[in-house]
């Protein structure tokens, strides 16, 4: 972006403003889709009498949200 004439301030504002919001939205959507996919596979296997020992707990969602937001917390 620097080669297009943008100042450092505009590059930082774009990178840590709009992109951070979009990354949070993408994280929410992908987390919901992954959870739905895991649950669907589990239900289908249970329907056929099979099982995969897996559990969906609450803490991976919190940890991944913190990891995604960590760079923006450090910058601001």
N, C-alpha and C positions, 0 to 999 in steps of 0.2 A: 504494500500500500504506500510505502514511502516513495517508491518510484513513480507513483501517480500524483505525487505532490501533497499528500496528506501530512499534517504535522503529527508529531509524536502524541500530543494530547488527543487528537481525533482518533488516532489508531488505538490508543489505550481506552478511550471512551467506547469505541465500537467493540473492541475485544472483550472488555470486562463489563460492559453494559448490556447490550443486546444479546451477545453470545451467551452470557451467563444465564439470562432469563430463558433463552432457547434450550440451553443444556438442562435446566431444571425441568422444563416441560418434557423434553425428550427422555429424561430419567424417569419421570412419573409414568409416561406412556409405556416405556420399555419394561419397567418394573411390573406394571399391571399385566402386560402381555405375557411376560415370563411366568408370573404367578398363575395366570389363567392356563397357560400351556402345561405347566407342571401338574396342576390340579386335574386338567382334562385327561392327561395321560394316566394319572393315578386312578381316576374314575373308570376309564376304559379298561385298564388292566384288572381292576377289581371286579368289573362286570364279567370278565372272562375267567375269573377265579385266580388270577395271578396277582402278584404284589411286588413292589419295589420299596424297600424300606427308606422312605425319605420323609422329612418333616419340614414344614414351612414355619420358621420362627420369625419373631419380630425384629431381632437385632441386626440381621444383614441389611435390611432396608435403611435403618438409621445410620449404620456405618458407611454404606455406599453414598448416602446423601451428604454426610460429613466430608467424605473424600472428594466428592464433586465440588462442594462449596468451599473447600479449604483454600484453593488459590485466590478466590475472590475475597475471602476474609483477610488474607495476608496482604493483598494489594490495597484494600481500602482501610 
